[in-house]
Amino acid sequence: MKAGRLKQGRVGKALLGLAAMALPMLAWAQAATAPATAADAEPAATVPWQLNLHPGVTQTSQAAYDAHMFAVWVCVAIGLIVFGAMAVAMFRFRKSKGAVAADWSHNTTAEVIWTIVPIIILIVMVWPATEKLIAQYDTRDSELTVKVTGYQWMWKYEILGEGVEFTSRLASDSNAMRQSGQQPTLESNPNYLLEVDNPLVLPTDTKIRFVITADDVIHSWWVPALGWKQDAIPGIINEAWTDIRVAGTYRGQCAELCGKDHGFMPIVVKAVPKTEFRRWLAEHKAAQAPAATVAAAP
């Protein structure tokens, strides 16, 4: 009975290991077969039973996705080697076949190998990651600059050099729902606490520089699909950049505890083709021009 239980335990562990190694392959297959259509308004939105990250929609998020997948496949290779060695040891050299355990306790060659090989793997992984990390902070050659200012509890956006600025705060329906005591549902409010009154509209295929600060306390501007987040600190200007390659709506939130309504500072970025962005910019410039003229009058 004891031998039978041990055997079942070994088989169970082997099957569990195989299942764990199969998950990355299932995740990769899911990403590879996921339909990508122009009608998809939110390319980075999560889907039911999602197993993997979405492929990046910016250079930075794609670099993060590539690094993630590279690490996953390194782990798969290591898992195959380790579980393969365990399977061979358990089934080929089991006691019932007359195997006798060796009585040595150290092997210099094996210890050198399992020390050097991980170092090589880490170097191979660190080199491209460091290169991409440095590129993440290179804001040179930007075609557009957006100033982001955090307030309790909203965001202010300024398209520098264009005379366009506006605030963005939690949408009224989400705000009413959260204060009503009712239970929101996916059908009635699919973007509960993630919708705003004025989204930030940006052009696709454009290198956009962000200068980020705050007016009162520390906030953090974070849209996961862009591949980075940046703290908004009073008195300090932080920089970041993005180049959105896929049109659509991308959502985020303040990622720094900033007071009682911290959880109600959503961010919505709407990426549109350059022609549509220029039309949106012209409309907002025209709408804000009279206010600017009145303010300038003595």
matplotlib code that plots the C-alpha trace (Angstrom):
import matplotlib.pyplot as plt

x = [0.0, 2.8, 4.6, 1.4, 0.8, 4.4, 4.1, 0.8, 2.4, 5.3, 3.0, 0.9, 3.9, 5.1, 1.6, 1.5, 4.9, 3.8, 0.6, 2.6, 4.9, 1.9, 0.4, 2.9, 2.2, -1.5, -1.0, 1.1, -1.5, -4.3, -2.4, -1.5, -5.1, -6.9, -8.8, -7.5, -9.9, -10.2, -13.6, -11.9, -12.3, -10.1, -7.2, -5.6, -8.8, -8.7, -10.8, -12.4, -9.9, -7.0, -3.7, -1.1, -0.2, -1.5, 1.2, 2.4, 0.7, 3.7, 7.5, 7.9, 5.0, 6.1, 9.7, 8.1, 6.0, 9.1, 11.1, 8.3, 7.9, 11.6, 11.7, 8.7, 10.4, 13.6, 11.5, 9.9, 13.3, 14.5, 11.3, 11.7, 15.2, 14.5, 11.2, 12.8, 15.7, 13.2, 11.2, 14.2, 15.5, 12.1, 11.2, 14.6, 16.4, 13.7, 14.3, 11.9, 14.3, 17.2, 18.8, 21.2, 21.8, 25.4, 27.1, 28.9, 27.7, 29.6, 30.4, 32.6, 31.8, 28.1, 28.4, 30.4, 27.9, 24.8, 26.6, 27.9, 24.8, 22.4, 24.9, 25.0, 21.2, 20.9, 23.5, 21.6, 18.3, 19.8, 21.6, 18.5, 16.4, 18.9, 19.0, 15.2, 15.1, 17.5, 15.5, 12.4, 13.8, 14.9, 12.4, 14.4, 12.8, 9.3, 6.6, 4.1, 4.4, 1.6, 1.7, -0.1, -0.9, -2.4, -5.0, -7.1, -8.9, -8.7, -6.1, -5.4, -4.0, -2.2, -1.2, 1.9, 2.3, -1.2, -3.2, -5.4, -6.0, -8.8, -9.5, -10.5, -12.3, -14.5, -17.6, -20.8, -22.6, -19.8, -19.7, -23.5, -23.3, -20.6, -22.5, -25.9, -25.0, -26.3, -24.4, -22.9, -23.1, -21.1, -24.1, -25.3, -21.9, -19.1, -16.4, -17.4, -14.8, -12.8, -14.6, -14.0, -15.8, -12.9, -10.5, -7.0, -7.0, -3.6, -2.4, -1.1, 2.3, 3.6, 6.4, 4.7, 6.6, 4.9, 5.9, 4.2, 3.7, 1.2, -0.3, -1.1, 0.1, 1.9, -0.1, 1.0, -0.1, -0.5, -2.0, -0.8, -1.1, 1.5, 4.1, 5.1, 3.9, 5.3, 4.9, 3.4, 5.2, 4.5, 7.5, 9.1, 8.8, 9.1, 9.3, 8.1, 7.2, 5.1, 4.2, 0.9, 0.7, -2.8, -5.8, -8.3, -9.2, -6.7, -7.6, -5.6, -5.8, -3.8, -1.3, -0.2, -2.4, -3.4, -6.3, -9.8, -10.8, -7.6, -9.7, -11.8, -9.1, -9.4, -7.4, -8.7, -6.5, -8.1, -5.6, -6.8, -5.2, -3.3, -5.9, -8.6, -6.3, -5.7, -9.4, -10.0, -7.2, -8.6, -12.1, -10.7, -8.5, -11.5, -13.6, -10.9, -9.9, -12.7, -11.9, -8.2, -9.1, -11.3, -8.6, -6.0, -8.2, -7.4]
y = [0.0, 2.4, 1.7, 2.2, 5.6, 6.7, 5.7, 7.6, 10.6, 10.5, 10.2, 13.1, 15.3, 14.5, 15.3, 18.5, 19.5, 18.8, 20.8, 23.7, 23.7, 23.5, 26.8, 29.1, 27.2, 27.6, 31.3, 31.7, 29.9, 32.1, 35.3, 33.9, 32.9, 35.9, 37.8, 41.3, 43.4, 47.1, 47.1, 46.2, 49.5, 48.4, 46.3, 45.9, 45.1, 41.8, 38.9, 36.0, 33.2, 35.3, 33.5, 35.8, 39.5, 41.3, 42.0, 45.6, 48.5, 50.8, 50.3, 50.1, 47.7, 45.5, 45.4, 44.3, 41.7, 40.3, 40.2, 38.4, 35.8, 35.2, 34.6, 32.3, 30.1, 30.1, 28.8, 26.2, 24.9, 24.7, 23.0, 20.4, 19.6, 19.4, 17.4, 15.3, 14.4, 13.7, 11.4, 9.5, 9.2, 8.1, 5.5, 4.2, 4.1, 3.1, 0.6, -2.0, -2.4, -3.0, 0.4, 1.2, 4.8, 6.2, 7.1, 10.3, 13.7, 16.2, 16.6, 19.6, 19.4, 19.5, 22.3, 24.4, 23.7, 24.7, 27.9, 29.0, 28.2, 30.4, 33.3, 33.0, 32.9, 36.0, 37.9, 37.0, 38.2, 41.4, 42.7, 43.4, 44.4, 47.1, 48.4, 48.7, 50.3, 53.0, 53.6, 54.0, 57.3, 58.8, 61.5, 63.1, 63.7, 63.9, 65.3, 66.2, 67.2, 66.7, 68.1, 66.0, 67.6, 65.5, 67.1, 65.7, 64.0, 64.6, 65.1, 68.2, 67.8, 70.5, 70.0, 72.2, 74.7, 74.2, 76.2, 73.3, 72.3, 70.5, 68.5, 64.9, 63.3, 60.4, 60.1, 61.3, 57.9, 56.1, 58.8, 58.6, 54.8, 54.8, 57.2, 55.5, 52.3, 50.2, 47.2, 48.0, 45.2, 44.5, 44.9, 48.3, 49.8, 47.9, 50.5, 51.3, 53.6, 53.5, 56.1, 59.8, 62.9, 64.1, 61.4, 62.3, 62.0, 61.2, 60.5, 57.0, 56.5, 59.6, 59.9, 61.7, 63.2, 63.5, 66.0, 64.9, 66.8, 67.4, 70.4, 69.1, 65.6, 62.8, 61.0, 58.5, 58.5, 54.9, 53.3, 49.7, 49.3, 52.1, 50.0, 52.5, 54.6, 57.8, 59.6, 63.1, 65.0, 68.6, 70.8, 68.1, 67.5, 63.8, 62.7, 59.8, 59.0, 56.7, 55.9, 54.2, 51.9, 50.6, 52.9, 52.3, 53.2, 52.5, 52.8, 53.4, 54.8, 56.8, 54.4, 56.3, 56.6, 60.3, 60.7, 59.5, 59.5, 57.9, 55.0, 57.5, 59.0, 57.0, 57.7, 57.2, 57.6, 57.5, 56.8, 57.9, 58.3, 61.5, 63.1, 62.5, 63.9, 67.1, 67.5, 67.0, 69.5, 72.1, 71.8, 72.2, 75.2, 76.9, 76.2, 77.6, 80.6, 83.0, 82.2, 82.9, 86.2, 87.4, 86.5, 88.5, 91.6, 94.5]
z = [0.0, 0.9, -2.3, -4.2, -2.6, -3.3, -6.9, -7.3, -5.6, -8.1, -11.1, -9.7, -9.3, -12.9, -14.3, -12.3, -13.7, -17.3, -16.7, -15.3, -18.4, -20.7, -19.4, -21.2, -24.4, -24.0, -23.2, -26.3, -28.4, -27.0, -27.9, -31.4, -32.2, -30.6, -33.2, -33.9, -35.8, -36.6, -34.8, -31.5, -29.6, -26.6, -27.9, -24.5, -22.5, -20.6, -21.9, -20.0, -19.2, -20.4, -19.6, -21.0, -21.5, -24.5, -27.2, -26.8, -28.5, -28.0, -28.3, -24.5, -23.9, -26.8, -25.3, -21.9, -23.7, -25.5, -22.3, -20.6, -23.3, -23.5, -19.7, -20.0, -22.6, -20.6, -17.7, -19.9, -21.1, -17.5, -16.5, -19.3, -18.2, -14.5, -14.8, -17.5, -15.2, -12.4, -14.6, -15.7, -12.1, -10.7, -13.4, -14.7, -11.4, -9.0, -6.2, -7.7, -10.7, -8.3, -8.5, -5.7, -4.7, -4.9, -1.7, -2.9, -1.7, -3.9, -7.6, -8.5, -12.2, -11.6, -9.1, -11.6, -14.3, -12.3, -11.2, -14.6, -16.6, -14.6, -14.7, -18.5, -18.7, -16.5, -18.7, -21.8, -20.2, -18.6, -21.7, -23.9, -20.9, -19.9, -23.5, -23.6, -20.2, -21.3, -24.5, -22.3, -20.9, -24.3, -25.0, -27.9, -31.3, -29.9, -32.2, -29.5, -25.8, -23.3, -19.8, -17.2, -13.8, -11.0, -8.6, -5.8, -7.6, -11.3, -14.1, -16.1, -19.6, -21.7, -25.3, -25.1, -28.0, -29.2, -26.6, -25.7, -22.0, -20.2, -17.0, -16.9, -14.0, -13.1, -15.4, -13.8, -14.1, -12.3, -9.7, -9.2, -9.0, -6.4, -4.1, -4.6, -2.7, -5.6, -6.9, -10.4, -13.0, -16.1, -18.3, -16.9, -16.4, -18.1, -17.3, -13.8, -12.2, -15.4, -17.5, -17.6, -18.8, -21.1, -22.4, -23.6, -27.3, -28.9, -32.4, -33.4, -34.9, -33.2, -30.6, -27.7, -24.8, -21.4, -18.7, -15.5, -12.2, -9.5, -7.8, -4.3, -3.3, -5.0, -7.7, -10.4, -14.0, -15.1, -18.3, -18.3, -22.1, -22.6, -20.7, -18.0, -15.2, -13.8, -10.5, -10.5, -7.7, -6.7, -7.7, -9.8, -13.6, -14.6, -18.2, -20.3, -23.9, -25.9, -29.5, -29.8, -32.8, -32.5, -32.5, -29.6, -26.1, -23.2, -19.6, -16.4, -12.9, -10.4, -9.0, -5.9, -2.7, -2.8, -0.4, 0.2, -3.5, -4.8, -6.3, -8.3, -10.6, -13.8, -16.9, -20.4, -23.5, -26.9, -29.7, -33.2, -36.6, -37.2, -39.4, -36.8, -34.1, -36.0, -36.5, -32.7, -31.9, -34.2, -32.7, -29.1, -30.2, -31.7, -28.6, -26.2, -28.4, -27.2, -23.6, -24.2, -26.0, -23.1, -20.5, -22.5, -22.7, -20.2]

ax = plt.figure().add_subplot(projection="3d")
ax.plot(x, y, z, "-o")
ax.set_aspect("equal")
plt.show()
